[in-house]
Structures are given as structure tokens and as C-alpha cells.
Amino acid sequence: MTDERRHYGRLGSKGSINYDLEDPDHLQVYTEGTAKAIRGFSNASVTSGGHPFRMKYFVPGCNPDWEYGHVHALHHFLDCVASDKPVAPYGATFEDGHRIQVSRL
């Protein structure tokens, strides 16, 4: 983190994403499969109406604060338990947790 700006990113072999806390409505996304003439980072809206975790109390374009991520995670988990549905792919499974712990050894 530099210049007191908060950026979080992940680099992959076929693409990258970057999240900027100063622009919380967008993810900067880069994919290798894009034509070379237009290749580069593009902004993907994460607050549009079609987002799978957008709950009914936010209008499209309204950015929820960080605590709503916890509300979404709890809602998803309880819905999966009550409906006997798998938590994956939106939530972490016990296998995910085990894999992370083993990788840290």
C-alpha cells in the first residue's frame, strides 16, 4: 500500500483483479483471453442490480459498507443450513479451510 491508498489485488497466470477502496463500486479486471488490440484492465461494476449477493435493501449503484459482507455471509450460511443446500461455491467449505491450513504448514 502506497500513498495512503488502499489497493488489494491478485495476480494469476491468466488474469488479474484489483480492488481499490477509493472506488468500491468496481473491480479492475484483466483477462488473458481479451483481444490484444483492446487488452488491459477494465472496470466491472460490483453494485449493479444483477450481482448475486445484492440484497433487496440496496438500490442498484448503492455501495454497501464492509459490514454487509458479514450480513451476506451469515444469511447465505443460514439459508444453506435451513434449505439443506451446499455452501459452495459462494461460501467456504470445511475442505477449503483444511486446504488453507495444510498449505500453511
N, CA, C and O atoms as a MOPAC input file, in Angstrom:
PM7 MOZYME 1SCF
protein

 N      0.84600 1    -1.16600 1     0.00000 1
 C      0.00000 1     0.00000 1     0.00000 1
 C      0.89700 1     1.23500 1     0.00000 1
 O      1.79700 1     1.36900 1     0.82900 1
 N      0.63800 1     2.10800 1    -0.92100 1
 C      1.44700 1     3.31000 1    -1.02500 1
 C      0.55800 1     4.52900 1    -1.13400 1
 O     -0.62800 1     4.42400 1    -1.44600 1
 N      1.14000 1     5.68000 1    -0.87600 1
 C      0.43000 1     6.95500 1    -0.99900 1
 C     -0.87800 1     6.97200 1    -0.21800 1
 O     -1.82400 1     7.65900 1    -0.60100 1
 N     -0.93100 1     6.22300 1     0.86800 1
 C     -2.12100 1     6.12800 1     1.71100 1
 C     -3.35700 1     5.67000 1     0.94900 1
 O     -4.47900 1     5.89100 1     1.40500 1
 N     -3.17100 1     5.04200 1    -0.19300 1
 C     -4.28600 1     4.46600 1    -0.93900 1
 C     -4.35600 1     2.98600 1    -0.60100 1
 O     -3.34100 1     2.36300 1    -0.29200 1
 N     -5.50900 1     2.45000 1    -0.65900 1
 C     -5.70100 1     1.05500 1    -0.29000 1
 C     -6.11000 1     0.25800 1    -1.52600 1
 O     -7.22200 1     0.39300 1    -2.03600 1
 N     -5.19200 1    -0.56600 1    -1.98800 1
 C     -5.42900 1    -1.42800 1    -3.14000 1
 C     -5.19300 1    -2.86700 1    -2.71800 1
 O     -4.24900 1    -3.16200 1    -1.98500 1
 N     -6.04100 1    -3.74800 1    -3.17500 1
 C     -5.87300 1    -5.17000 1    -2.92000 1
 C     -6.01000 1    -5.86800 1    -4.25100 1
 O     -7.00200 1    -5.66200 1    -4.95000 1
 N     -5.04900 1    -6.68600 1    -4.62300 1
 C     -5.10100 1    -7.33100 1    -5.91900 1
 C     -4.59200 1    -8.74800 1    -5.86200 1
 O     -3.93100 1    -9.16600 1    -4.91100 1
 N     -4.91900 1    -9.46800 1    -6.90000 1
 C     -4.44500 1   -10.83400 1    -7.07300 1
 C     -3.97500 1   -10.97500 1    -8.51500 1
 O     -4.67600 1   -10.59500 1    -9.45300 1
 N     -2.78400 1   -11.52500 1    -8.67300 1
 C     -2.23600 1   -11.79600 1    -9.99100 1
 C     -2.33300 1   -13.28200 1   -10.24700 1
 O     -1.99600 1   -14.09300 1    -9.38500 1
 N     -2.79000 1   -13.63800 1   -11.42700 1
 C     -2.89100 1   -15.03700 1   -11.79700 1
 C     -2.19900 1   -15.29200 1   -13.12100 1
 O     -1.75800 1   -14.35200 1   -13.78100 1
 N     -2.10000 1   -16.53600 1   -13.51400 1
 C     -1.42700 1   -16.86900 1   -14.76700 1
 C     -2.26300 1   -16.49000 1   -15.98700 1
 O     -1.72500 1   -16.34700 1   -17.08500 1
 N     -3.57500 1   -16.32700 1   -15.80500 1
 C     -4.43600 1   -15.98700 1   -16.94100 1
 C     -5.21200 1   -14.70300 1   -16.73400 1
 O     -6.10200 1   -14.38200 1   -17.52200 1
 N     -4.88800 1   -13.96800 1   -15.68900 1
 C     -5.58800 1   -12.71900 1   -15.45200 1
 C     -5.28900 1   -12.15200 1   -14.08400 1
 O     -4.54600 1   -12.73900 1   -13.29700 1
 N     -5.88300 1   -10.99400 1   -13.81100 1
 C     -5.66400 1   -10.30000 1   -12.54400 1
 C     -6.91400 1    -9.53500 1   -12.15500 1
 O     -7.73000 1    -9.17900 1   -13.00500 1
 N     -7.05500 1    -9.28600 1   -10.85100 1
 C     -8.11000 1    -8.39500 1   -10.37400 1
 C     -7.48000 1    -7.43600 1    -9.36800 1
 O     -6.49200 1    -7.76400 1    -8.71000 1
 N     -8.05800 1    -6.26400 1    -9.26200 1
 C     -7.58600 1    -5.26500 1    -8.31700 1
 C     -8.80700 1    -4.59300 1    -7.71000 1
 O     -9.74400 1    -4.22900 1    -8.42100 1
 N     -8.79200 1    -4.43100 1    -6.38600 1
 C     -9.86200 1    -3.73700 1    -5.68600 1
 C     -9.27500 1    -2.50000 1    -5.03500 1
 O     -8.27100 1    -2.58100 1    -4.32800 1
 N     -9.89600 1    -1.36300 1    -5.27100 1
 C     -9.43400 1    -0.08400 1    -4.74700 1
 C    -10.48800 1     0.44700 1    -3.78500 1
 O    -11.62800 1     0.68800 1    -4.18200 1
 N    -10.11200 1     0.63100 1    -2.52400 1
 C    -11.06900 1     1.11900 1    -1.53800 1
 C    -11.57000 1     2.52700 1    -1.84900 1
 O    -12.59100 1     2.95300 1    -1.31000 1
 N    -10.86100 1     3.25200 1    -2.71400 1
 C    -11.31700 1     4.58100 1    -3.10200 1
 C    -12.35100 1     4.52100 1    -4.22900 1
 O    -12.97200 1     5.53300 1    -4.55500 1
 N    -12.53600 1     3.34600 1    -4.82100 1
 C    -13.55800 1     3.13200 1    -5.85200 1
 C    -14.25700 1     1.81300 1    -5.56000 1
 O    -14.09400 1     0.85100 1    -6.31100 1
 N    -15.04000 1     1.75200 1    -4.47400 1
 C    -15.59500 1     0.47100 1    -4.03000 1
 C    -16.70500 1    -0.09600 1    -4.91500 1
 O    -17.16200 1    -1.21400 1    -4.67900 1
 N    -17.14400 1     0.64300 1    -5.91700 1
 C    -18.20500 1     0.14700 1    -6.79500 1
 C    -17.68300 1    -0.73300 1    -7.92400 1
 O    -18.47400 1    -1.33100 1    -8.65500 1
 N    -16.36300 1    -0.82100 1    -8.07600 1
 C    -15.79500 1    -1.53000 1    -9.22400 1
 C    -14.63400 1    -2.43000 1    -8.82500 1
 O    -13.92300 1    -2.17000 1    -7.85400 1
 N    -14.46300 1    -3.49200 1    -9.60100 1
 C    -13.25200 1    -4.29900 1    -9.59100 1
 C    -12.54400 1    -4.02700 1   -10.90600 1
 O    -13.18700 1    -3.95900 1   -11.95300 1
 N    -11.24500 1    -3.87300 1   -10.86500 1
 C    -10.47500 1    -3.77100 1   -12.10100 1
 C    -10.08400 1    -5.19100 1   -12.48400 1
 O     -9.44700 1    -5.90200 1   -11.70600 1
 N    -10.47400 1    -5.60000 1   -13.69300 1
 C    -10.31300 1    -6.98500 1   -14.12500 1
 C     -9.47900 1    -7.03400 1   -15.39700 1
 O     -9.68300 1    -6.24300 1   -16.31800 1
 N     -8.54200 1    -7.96700 1   -15.43700 1
 C     -7.73600 1    -8.21200 1   -16.62800 1
 C     -7.79400 1    -9.69800 1   -16.93600 1
 O     -7.55800 1   -10.52500 1   -16.05600 1
 N     -8.10700 1   -10.04200 1   -18.17700 1
 C     -8.10900 1   -11.44400 1   -18.57600 1
 C     -7.24100 1   -11.62300 1   -19.80400 1
 O     -7.23300 1   -10.77600 1   -20.69700 1
 N     -6.51800 1   -12.71300 1   -19.84900 1
 C     -5.61600 1   -13.00300 1   -20.95500 1
 C     -6.37900 1   -13.24000 1   -22.25500 1
 O     -5.83400 1   -12.99500 1   -23.33100 1
 N     -7.60500 1   -13.70300 1   -22.18900 1
 C     -8.36900 1   -14.05100 1   -23.37100 1
 C     -8.87400 1   -12.88200 1   -24.19000 1
 O     -9.44500 1   -13.09100 1   -25.26100 1
 N     -8.68600 1   -11.66800 1   -23.72800 1
 C     -9.14300 1   -10.49000 1   -24.45600 1
 C     -8.24800 1   -10.25500 1   -25.67100 1
 O     -7.04500 1   -10.51400 1   -25.62400 1
 N     -8.84300 1    -9.76400 1   -26.76000 1
 C     -8.06700 1    -9.47400 1   -27.96900 1
 C     -6.92900 1    -8.51100 1   -27.65400 1
 O     -7.11600 1    -7.57200 1   -26.88000 1
 N     -5.74900 1    -8.72800 1   -28.24300 1
 C     -4.57000 1    -7.92300 1   -27.93100 1
 C     -4.78000 1    -6.44300 1   -28.21600 1
 O     -4.19600 1    -5.59900 1   -27.53700 1
 N     -5.58700 1    -6.11700 1   -29.19000 1
 C     -5.80700 1    -4.71200 1   -29.53900 1
 C     -6.51800 1    -3.94100 1   -28.43200 1
 O     -6.35700 1    -2.72500 1   -28.32300 1
 N     -7.29600 1    -4.63100 1   -27.61700 1
 C     -8.04800 1    -3.95000 1   -26.54200 1
 C     -7.68800 1    -4.49100 1   -25.16600 1
 O     -8.38800 1    -4.22200 1   -24.18900 1
 N     -6.60600 1    -5.24900 1   -25.08400 1
 C     -6.21600 1    -5.86600 1   -23.81500 1
 C     -5.82000 1    -4.81500 1   -22.78400 1
 O     -5.18500 1    -3.81400 1   -23.11800 1
 N     -6.19000 1    -5.04500 1   -21.55900 1
 C     -5.87300 1    -4.15900 1   -20.45400 1
 C     -6.92700 1    -4.32400 1   -19.37200 1
 O     -7.85900 1    -5.11600 1   -19.51300 1
 N     -6.77400 1    -3.58200 1   -18.31100 1
 C     -7.74200 1    -3.65800 1   -17.21900 1
 C     -9.03900 1    -2.96600 1   -17.61600 1
 O     -9.02600 1    -1.92600 1   -18.27600 1
 N    -10.14700 1    -3.55000 1   -17.21000 1
 C    -11.45500 1    -2.91800 1   -17.40200 1
 C    -12.16600 1    -2.90300 1   -16.05500 1
 O    -11.86900 1    -3.71100 1   -15.17500 1
 N    -13.09500 1    -1.98700 1   -15.90600 1
 C    -13.84100 1    -1.86100 1   -14.65200 1
 C    -15.10700 1    -2.69700 1   -14.72100 1
 O    -15.89100 1    -2.57900 1   -15.66300 1
 N    -15.29800 1    -3.53400 1   -13.72600 1
 C    -16.51200 1    -4.33700 1   -13.62000 1
 C    -17.30900 1    -3.82200 1   -12.42300 1
 O    -16.78300 1    -3.74300 1   -11.31300 1
 N    -18.55700 1    -3.47600 1   -12.64500 1
 C    -19.39900 1    -2.97800 1   -11.56800 1
 C    -19.77100 1    -4.12200 1   -10.63600 1
 O    -20.21100 1    -5.18200 1   -11.08100 1
 N    -19.59300 1    -3.90000 1    -9.35000 1
 C    -19.97500 1    -4.91400 1    -8.36200 1
 C    -21.20100 1    -4.48200 1    -7.57300 1
 O    -21.59000 1    -5.14400 1    -6.61100 1
 N    -21.80800 1    -3.37400 1    -7.97800 1
 C    -23.01600 1    -2.91200 1    -7.29800 1
 C    -24.19800 1    -2.82300 1    -8.24100 1
 O    -25.20500 1    -2.19400 1    -7.91500 1
 N    -24.09200 1    -3.44600 1    -9.41100 1
 C    -25.21800 1    -3.42500 1   -10.34100 1
 C    -26.32100 1    -4.36400 1    -9.86200 1
 O    -26.09900 1    -5.20300 1    -8.98800 1
 N    -27.48700 1    -4.21900 1   -10.43000 1
 C    -28.64200 1    -4.99300 1    -9.99200 1
 C    -28.52600 1    -6.48500 1   -10.19000 1
 O    -29.25400 1    -7.23300 1    -9.53700 1
 N    -27.64700 1    -6.96200 1   -11.06200 1
 C    -27.54600 1    -8.38300 1   -11.34200 1
 C    -26.58600 1    -9.14300 1   -10.45700 1
 O    -26.41900 1   -10.34700 1   -10.65000 1
 N    -25.95700 1    -8.51200 1    -9.51200 1
 C    -24.99000 1    -9.18600 1    -8.65200 1
 C    -25.70500 1   -10.19800 1    -7.76300 1
 O    -26.73200 1    -9.86900 1    -7.16800 1
 N    -25.18300 1   -11.43500 1    -7.65600 1
 C    -25.91600 1   -12.48500 1    -6.91400 1
 C    -26.09700 1   -12.21900 1    -5.43100 1
 O    -27.03300 1   -12.75400 1    -4.83700 1
 N    -25.23500 1   -11.40600 1    -4.79400 1
 C    -25.37100 1   -11.14100 1    -3.37100 1
 C    -26.01600 1    -9.80000 1    -3.07200 1
 O    -26.06300 1    -9.39300 1    -1.91100 1
 N    -26.51100 1    -9.10700 1    -4.07700 1
 C    -27.16100 1    -7.82800 1    -3.82300 1
 C    -28.51100 1    -8.11200 1    -3.18000 1
 O    -29.35900 1    -8.78700 1    -3.76500 1
 N    -28.70000 1    -7.60200 1    -1.99800 1
 C    -29.95600 1    -7.86000 1    -1.29600 1
 C    -30.94700 1    -6.75500 1    -1.60700 1
 O    -30.57000 1    -5.71300 1    -2.14300 1
 N    -32.17600 1    -6.96800 1    -1.28300 1
 C    -33.26200 1    -6.08700 1    -1.69200 1
 C    -33.24200 1    -4.71600 1    -1.04800 1
 O    -33.94400 1    -3.82300 1    -1.52200 1
 N    -32.47600 1    -4.50600 1     0.00600 1
 C    -32.50000 1    -3.21800 1     0.66300 1
 C    -31.53800 1    -2.20600 1     0.06100 1
 O    -31.43500 1    -1.09300 1     0.57800 1
 N    -30.82900 1    -2.54800 1    -1.01200 1
 C    -29.97300 1    -1.59300 1    -1.71000 1
 C    -30.47000 1    -1.39300 1    -3.13300 1
 O    -30.83300 1    -2.35500 1    -3.81000 1
 N    -30.48700 1    -0.16000 1    -3.58000 1
 C    -30.82300 1     0.11700 1    -4.97500 1
 C    -29.56100 1    -0.07800 1    -5.80100 1
 O    -28.45800 1     0.06800 1    -5.27400 1
 N    -29.69700 1    -0.41000 1    -7.10400 1
 C    -28.50600 1    -0.57900 1    -7.94400 1
 C    -27.63600 1     0.68000 1    -7.91000 1
 O    -28.13900 1     1.80100 1    -7.98500 1
 N    -26.33300 1     0.47400 1    -7.79400 1
 C    -25.39100 1     1.57200 1    -7.74600 1
 C    -25.07900 1     2.05200 1    -6.34800 1
 O    -24.17600 1     2.86900 1    -6.16500 1
 N    -25.79900 1     1.56800 1    -5.36100 1
 C    -25.55400 1     1.95600 1    -3.97200 1
 C    -24.56600 1     0.95100 1    -3.38300 1
 O    -24.81100 1    -0.25600 1    -3.38900 1
 N    -23.47600 1     1.45500 1    -2.88700 1
 C    -22.43500 1     0.58200 1    -2.38600 1
 C    -22.62000 1     0.29800 1    -0.89600 1
 O    -22.58600 1     1.22700 1    -0.09000 1
 N    -22.81200 1    -0.95400 1    -0.51800 1
 C    -22.90800 1    -1.28000 1     0.90500 1
 C    -21.53700 1    -1.19600 1     1.56200 1
 O    -20.51600 1    -1.34400 1     0.89000 1
 N    -21.50800 1    -0.96600 1     2.83800 1
 C    -20.26000 1    -0.91500 1     3.57900 1
 C    -19.77900 1    -2.32700 1     3.89100 1
 O    -20.47000 1    -3.30800 1     3.61300 1
 N    -18.58600 1    -2.41300 1     4.47200 1
 C    -17.95500 1    -3.71400 1     4.69300 1
 C    -18.77200 1    -4.62600 1     5.59100 1
 O    -18.73000 1    -5.84500 1     5.42900 1
 N    -19.51200 1    -4.06300 1     6.53100 1
 C    -20.23700 1    -4.93100 1     7.46700 1
 C    -21.33600 1    -5.74100 1     6.78100 1
 O    -21.73100 1    -6.79700 1     7.27600 1
 N    -21.82600 1    -5.25200 1     5.65100 1
 C    -22.85800 1    -6.00200 1     4.93900 1
 C    -22.30700 1    -7.29200 1     4.34500 1
 O    -23.06100 1    -8.23000 1     4.09000 1
 N    -21.00400 1    -7.34200 1     4.12400 1
 C    -20.40500 1    -8.59500 1     3.69000 1
 C    -20.59700 1    -9.68600 1     4.73000 1
 O    -20.83300 1   -10.84600 1     4.39200 1
 N    -20.49600 1    -9.30700 1     5.99400 1
 C    -20.73000 1   -10.26500 1     7.07600 1
 C    -22.20500 1   -10.66200 1     7.13100 1
 O    -22.52600 1   -11.82500 1     7.37400 1
 N    -23.09200 1    -9.70900 1     6.90700 1
 C    -24.52900 1    -9.99800 1     6.88300 1
 C    -24.84300 1   -10.96700 1     5.74500 1
 O    -25.59900 1   -11.92100 1     5.92900 1
 N    -24.26200 1   -10.72200 1     4.56800 1
 C    -24.48300 1   -11.61300 1     3.41900 1
 C    -23.96600 1   -13.02000 1     3.71400 1
 O    -24.63700 1   -14.01000 1     3.42100 1
 N    -22.76700 1   -13.10200 1     4.29600 1
 C    -22.18800 1   -14.41400 1     4.59600 1
 C    -23.04700 1   -15.18400 1     5.59500 1
 O    -23.28400 1   -16.37800 1     5.41600 1
 N    -23.51100 1   -14.51600 1     6.63700 1
 C    -24.37000 1   -15.16500 1     7.62300 1
 C    -25.70200 1   -15.58200 1     7.01300 1
 O    -26.18300 1   -16.68600 1     7.26900 1
 N    -26.30000 1   -14.70800 1     6.20800 1
 C    -27.56400 1   -15.03100 1     5.53800 1
 C    -27.38900 1   -16.24400 1     4.64000 1
 O    -28.21900 1   -17.15300 1     4.65300 1
 N    -26.31300 1   -16.26400 1     3.85800 1
 C    -26.06800 1   -17.39300 1     2.95300 1
 C    -25.88800 1   -18.68900 1     3.74100 1
 O    -26.46700 1   -19.71400 1     3.38300 1
 N    -25.09600 1   -18.65200 1     4.80300 1
 C    -24.85600 1   -19.85300 1     5.60600 1
 C    -26.15000 1   -20.37800 1     6.22000 1
 O    -26.44200 1   -21.57000 1     6.12400 1
 N    -26.92600 1   -19.49400 1     6.85100 1
 C    -28.17500 1   -19.93400 1     7.48800 1
 C    -29.17700 1   -20.44100 1     6.46000 1
 O    -29.89100 1   -21.40900 1     6.72200 1
 N    -29.24000 1   -19.80400 1     5.29100 1
 C    -30.12000 1   -20.27300 1     4.22400 1
 C    -29.71900 1   -21.67100 1     3.76300 1
 O    -30.58000 1   -22.51400 1     3.51000 1
 N    -28.40900 1   -21.91900 1     3.65400 1
 C    -27.93900 1   -23.24700 1     3.25200 1
 C    -28.26400 1   -24.30200 1     4.30100 1
 O    -28.65000 1   -25.41900 1     3.95400 1
 N    -28.11400 1   -23.96600 1     5.56800 1
 C    -28.44000 1   -24.91800 1     6.63800 1
 C    -29.93600 1   -25.20900 1     6.64400 1
 O    -30.33800 1   -26.37000 1     6.71000 1
 N    -30.76300 1   -24.16900 1     6.57700 1
 C    -32.21900 1   -24.34400 1     6.63500 1
 C    -32.75900 1   -25.06100 1     5.40800 1
 O    -33.72500 1   -25.81700 1     5.50500 1
 N    -32.14200 1   -24.83000 1     4.25400 1
 C    -32.63800 1   -25.41700 1     2.99600 1
 C    -31.88400 1   -26.67200 1     2.60400 1
 O    -32.15300 1   -27.24300 1     1.54700 1
 N    -30.93900 1   -27.11600 1     3.43500 1
 C    -30.10900 1   -28.29300 1     3.15300 1
 C    -29.44400 1   -28.18200 1     1.78200 1
 O    -29.47700 1   -29.10800 1     0.97300 1
 N    -28.83400 1   -27.00200 1     1.54900 1
 C    -28.10900 1   -26.75300 1     0.29900 1
 C    -26.62000 1   -26.68900 1     0.58800 1
 O    -26.22400 1   -26.40000 1     1.71700 1
 N    -25.78100 1   -26.95600 1    -0.42000 1
 C    -24.33500 1   -26.82500 1    -0.19800 1
 C    -23.93300 1   -25.35400 1    -0.06000 1
 O    -24.53100 1   -24.48100 1    -0.68900 1
 N    -22.93700 1   -25.09000 1     0.74800 1
 C    -22.45100 1   -23.72700 1     0.95500 1
 C    -21.65600 1   -23.24900 1    -0.25900 1
 O    -21.73200 1   -22.07800 1    -0.62900 1
 N    -20.90100 1   -24.14500 1    -0.87300 1
 C    -20.10000 1   -23.79200 1    -2.05300 1
 C    -21.01900 1   -23.47800 1    -3.23200 1
 O    -22.12000 1   -24.02600 1    -3.27200 1
 N    -20.65600 1   -22.66400 1    -4.16200 1
 C    -19.35300 1   -22.03300 1    -4.32600 1
 C    -19.25400 1   -20.65300 1    -3.67600 1
 O    -18.17200 1   -20.06400 1    -3.68300 1
 N    -20.33000 1   -20.11800 1    -3.11900 1
 C    -20.28800 1   -18.76500 1    -2.55900 1
 C    -19.70300 1   -18.70100 1    -1.16300 1
 O    -19.28300 1   -17.63300 1    -0.71800 1
 N    -19.66800 1   -19.80900 1    -0.47500 1
 C    -19.12500 1   -19.84000 1     0.87400 1
 C    -18.01400 1   -20.86900 1     0.97400 1
 O    -17.94100 1   -21.79800 1     0.17000 1
 N    -17.15500 1   -20.70100 1     1.95800 1
 C    -16.04600 1   -21.63000 1     2.15400 1
 C    -16.54800 1   -22.91500 1     2.80100 1
 O    -17.39900 1   -22.88500 1     3.69000 1
 N    -16.02100 1   -24.02200 1     2.35100 1
 C    -16.37200 1   -25.33400 1     2.89100 1
 C    -15.30400 1   -25.77700 1     3.89600 1
 O    -14.27000 1   -25.12300 1     4.02700 1
 N    -15.54800 1   -26.87600 1     4.59900 1
 C    -14.54400 1   -27.43500 1     5.50200 1
 C    -13.30400 1   -27.85200 1     4.70600 1
 O    -12.18000 1   -27.71500 1     5.19000 1
 N    -13.50600 1   -28.36200 1     3.48600 1
 C    -12.36900 1   -28.73900 1     2.65100 1
 C    -11.51500 1   -27.51600 1     2.31000 1
 O    -10.28700 1   -27.60400 1     2.28800 1
 N    -12.15900 1   -26.37600 1     2.04200 1
 C    -11.41700 1   -25.14100 1     1.78800 1
 C    -10.56300 1   -24.76900 1     2.99100 1
 O     -9.38600 1   -24.44100 1     2.83900 1
 N    -11.14500 1   -24.81800 1     4.18000 1
 C    -10.41400 1   -24.49300 1     5.39200 1
 C     -9.24900 1   -25.43700 1     5.63600 1
 O     -8.16500 1   -25.00900 1     6.03000 1
 N     -9.47900 1   -26.72900 1     5.39800 1
 C     -8.41500 1   -27.71900 1     5.57400 1
 C     -7.27700 1   -27.45700 1     4.60000 1
 O     -6.11000 1   -27.48900 1     4.99100 1
 N     -7.59700 1   -27.20000 1     3.34600 1
 C     -6.58500 1   -26.92900 1     2.33200 1
 C     -5.73200 1   -25.70700 1     2.70400 1
 O     -4.51500 1   -25.72400 1     2.52100 1
 N     -6.36400 1   -24.65500 1     3.22300 1
 C     -5.62300 1   -23.45400 1     3.63500 1
 C     -4.68900 1   -23.77800 1     4.80400 1
 O     -3.52900 1   -23.36700 1     4.80700 1
 N     -5.19700 1   -24.51300 1     5.79200 1
 C     -4.37500 1   -24.82400 1     6.96000 1
 C     -3.19200 1   -25.71800 1     6.59200 1
 O     -2.08600 1   -25.51900 1     7.09400 1
 N     -3.41900 1   -26.70000 1     5.71900 1
 C     -2.33400 1   -27.59200 1     5.31000 1
 C     -1.29800 1   -26.81700 1     4.51100 1
 O     -0.10500 1   -27.09100 1     4.63800 1
 N     -1.71600 1   -25.86000 1     3.69500 1
 C     -0.77000 1   -25.09500 1     2.87800 1
 C      0.12500 1   -24.19600 1     3.71300 1
 O      1.18500 1   -23.77700 1     3.24800 1
 N     -0.28700 1   -23.89300 1     4.94300 1
 C      0.49500 1   -23.00800 1     5.82400 1
 C      1.54000 1   -23.76800 1     6.63000 1
 O      2.36400 1   -23.15800 1     7.31300 1
 N      1.51200 1   -25.08700 1     6.55600 1
 C      2.48100 1   -25.88700 1     7.33800 1
 C      3.85600 1   -25.83600 1     6.73700 1
 O      4.78300 1   -26.45000 1     7.26600 1

